[in-house]
Amino acid sequence: MNAPIENNVCPIDAIDNVTQAREILQWLEAIGWATSEALKKEMPTHARHLAALSQYLACDWANHFDVEAEKLAIAHGMNKQ
């Protein structure tokens, strides 16, 4: 029988992270659409800027959620160390 895992994290924190991730993915989808439209309208400068923005946001938020996942793992005794 497994011992119960003590929950030191408010479930609202996890819900907030998932909700935030969904919103960010919607932003990235909109940037992808705008990039596609810029390419269709032969606006390569706009397309390059939008692609750079998408890459920046994806990397920045990936780091943010990596940190948040580590916090949850530590709180639940599942850290990688």
Residue pairs with C-beta under 8 A, 6 or more apart in sequence:
5 76
5 77
6 76
6 77
7 75
7 76
8 75
8 76
9 71
9 72
9 75
9 76
13 72
14 72
17 65
17 68
21 61
21 65
24 57
24 61
27 57
28 54
28 57
28 58
31 50
31 53
31 54
31 57
32 54
34 46
34 50
35 47
35 50
35 51
35 54
38 44
38 46
38 47
38 50
39 47
70 79
70 80
73 79
73 80
